[in-house]
Amino acid sequence: MGSIPASSLLLNPDGSIYHLGLLPQHVSDVVITVGDPDRVDQVVRHFSRIEFETRNREFVTKTGIYGSRRITVLSTGIGTDNIELVMTELDALVNVDLRKRVPLQQKRRLQIIRIGTSGSLQPDIPVGSHLYSDYAVGLDAMMAYYNLKMTEPEQALARDLYEKLQLPLRPYVVQCSPSLRDRIGIAMIPGNTVTAPGFFAPQGRTVRIPIRYNNLLGDMSAYRGRIGEEIFRLTNFEMETAGYYAMARLLDHDALSVNAIIVSRVEGAVAPDPQRVVDELIEEVLARL
């Protein structure tokens, strides 16, 4: 591969990467991501020391020490379009010589853990619970522009979801990093997460505009498929996880999404103290890094 054009990999005058405003030394091998910029401080308040921090737009980054680990915490904003940007720029920071604009020979593999909020699709997954996303189902169109390689079971599941739910486009299905799942997902509810390209109609919500798929919520809750010998059901809605898993596979990084369930879509319940649910999830993740 030749030199990467300046128009494809934008840098700031100080040499930092364009959107995140980071230099390679600012990124640790362990990256915790959150959607809300204010949630960065919810994580780093547990750190013994902060060695670097910066902010550009919705992207707040703080790198510091928790126990004996150096960890970067980064806010991403909402949606898989932001995740594509964040994952691409993080990868460039650790796997591209930014001065020469060429990929490095020795690649770094990041461990990226998303800590986010989510809504349950199943009555046995109550508000206040913690769920890790084993598989993610992307309803957005981002992977139509990439050559994502799915396993045969993932492809079969994508076809089945497309046909049974009568979706407007075929979803993509990607599994998490097994190594992160087995370390961090212990004692959490295993789930299969639907990543929607919006908060309202793509998740079966309506306020004032009639929506096209009136039965989307019920159909997703009732869906049953198979992945191998296991029954596969959809457990929760959010807006980023599939983007993480797909980009991590394309870029050879490890990714796991863990979810604080703060809403039950099928029960109509909302957690009385969502911040406490998130705080407990943060502590749970940090204890297992």
N, C-alpha and C positions, 0 to 999 in steps of 0.2 A: 504494500500500500504506500502511495506517495504522500506528499505533504497535504495536510488537511487545509482547505481554503479558509482564509480569514472570515469569509462570509458564512461559513458553516460552523466555525468554532470562534465565537466572538469573545474578545477579551477587553477588559477595562484598561485605561492608561497605566495603571500600576501593575499590570500583568495578571490580575485576578480574573477568574472566569465571570462572564458577563452578568448573568442573573443572580447567582448566589454570592458574588463578591468574595470568593474564597481563593486562597493559594493552596497548593498541595499539602503544605505542612499543617494546615488548619484542620485536615480531615483525618480522623482516627479510623482504624479498621472496623470498629463497631459504631454504627450510626443508628440512633433512635430518631424516628421521624414522627411528627405530629401535624395535624392540619392547622390548628389554631396557633398563631404566633404567641399568644399569651400562655399557651400550655408548655412552651419551652421552659419557663420558669418553674412550672409545677414539677418538672423532671429535675432540673439542675439544683433545686433547693436541697436535694439529697447529696449533692457533690461536696467533697471536702475543699475543692479548689476549682476556680474557673481560670483557664489560661488564655482563652481567646473568645471574643464575641464580636458579632457584627450584624447589621441589618440592612437589607435592600428590598424594598417593596414588602411583600408578605413573607419573605424568606429571612427568618431570624435564625442565626447559628450561634451556638455556644459549645465550646469544647473544654472539657475539664476532667477531673479525676473522681471516680467513685470507687471506694475501696482501693484495689491495686490496678483498676482498669482505667484506661484513657478512653473516653466516650465523647462522640459528637452528637449533639441534639440539634435538630433542624426542623423548622416549620415549613410546610409545603403549600399551604392553601388547599383549595378544594378541587377535586376532579382529576381524571387520568391525564388530561392535557398537561397539567402542572407536574404530574408524576413523571411523564416522559421527559420533561425539561430537567427536573431534579435528578433523575437517575442518569441521564446522559451527561449532565455536567459533573455529577459526582464521579462517574466513571472516567471522564476526561481528566479530572484532577489527579487521579491515582494511576491512570494507565496511558496517559499521553504526555509527551514532552511538550509543554505549552510554548516554550520558546522556539523550538524547531518545528512544532506542529506535526509531529510524527508519533505513532504509537510506540510505547516502550516495549522492549523485548521481554522484560520480566513483568508479568501482570500481578496486580494485587486483587484479591477477592474480598470484597466487603461483606460484612454481616449487617443487614439492614432490617430493623424491627420497627414496624409501624404500630403505634399505640393510638387507637382511634375510638370514636363512638359509633354506635350502630343500633339499628332497629331489628328486633326479633321477628321472624316469620312463623315461629312454631310456639304453641302454647306451653310446651315443656321447657322453654328457654325464657326464664322470667327476667324482668328488669332487675338490675343489680348484679347480674351474673357476668362472668368473663368467658369469652369464647375465642379460640384460635381458629383461623381460616385454613383448613386443610387444602381445599380446592377453592379457587375463585372463578366465577363465571362473569366474563366481561360482556356487557350489553352495549358498550360503546363501539365506535368504528375505528379506533386507533390502530388496531392490529391489521386492518386491511391494507395498511401502508408499510407493513413489515413482513418478512418471511419468518413468521413464528412457527417453530416445529412443535406440534403437539404429539403426544403419544397416541397410539391407536385407541386406547380407552377414552382419552380426553376428546379425540375427534368424534368417537361414537356418541359420547355424552352430549357434545355440542350439537350434533345432528338431531338427537332425540329431543333436546330442549327446544330447538328451533321449530321442530314439527309439532310437538305436543302443545307448546305454549303459543304457537302461531306468532312468533316474534317477527318484527319488521326486518331483521337481519340476523344472520347466523352468529351466535355468540362464540367467544373463544374461552377455553377452559384450561387452566394451568394450576398445577399443584405447588405448594409451598416447598421450602427447603426442609427436607426431613431432619437434618442435623439440628436446625434451630427449633423445629417443632418438638423434637424429642427432649430438648433441653428446657425450653421456655414454656411449652404448652402443657407441661405436667400439671394435672389437677384442674385444668381448664376444660370447658365443654368443647368437644371437637365440632367443627362446623364447616359448611360449604357456603361461601359468601357470594351474594349477587352484587356486582359492582354496576351501578346504574349511571347513565350519562346525565342525570339531573335529579333534583330533589322531589319534584312534584309529579308530573305525569309519568315519568319513567319508573317511579316507585309506587304508582297507583294512587297518588294523592290528587285531590282537586280542591281548589278554593273557590274560584269564580269561572274558570274556563272548563267547559266539558272536555273530557279526555277520551282518547280513542279506545284504550283497552280498559274497559270498566271492570273486568273480572281479573285483572293482572295479579292483584294481591292474593286472592283466593286460589287462583291457578298455580301460582308459585308455591304457596304454602302446601297445596295438595300434591304437587309433583313428586313422583317417585321414579327413579331410574336405577341404573346399576353402573358401578365402576368395578370391574373384576367380579368378584363374588359378593361384594358388599352392596347393600341398598344405599342409594344416594338420594338425599333430600336437600332442599335449599333451606338454610337456617336463618339468614339475616341479610339485610340490605345495607349498603353504604356506597361510597363513590370513588374509592381509590385502589382497593386491594388487587384487583385483576391487573391494573396497570403496573403495580409493583412486581407481581409474579412474572408477568410477561417480559418486562424489561430486564428483570434479574436473570431470566433464562437466556435472553438474547445477549446479555453482557457478561454472563458467567459470574454472577454474584449470588449470595444467599439472601433470601427474603422471607420474612414471616410477618403476618398481620395478626395482631391481637385486638380484641374488640370489647369495649365496655358497653354492655347492653343497657341503654338508657330509655328505650321505648319498646313496647310490645305492640306491633302493628295489628296482630290478630286479637289481642285482648283489649287494645285501646288504652293501655296503661303507660304512665310516664314515671320514671324514677323520681322520688321526692327530692333527692339530693344527688344530682348527676355528677357533681364535682367529686363527691366522696367515692363514687364508683370508679371514676377515672383515677383518683389518687391511689386507691387500693390496687388497681391494675398496674400503675407505674411502679409501686413498691414491689409487686409480685415479679415484674419483669426484671427490675434491677437486681433482685435477690438471686436470679437464676443466670445472670450473664457470666 
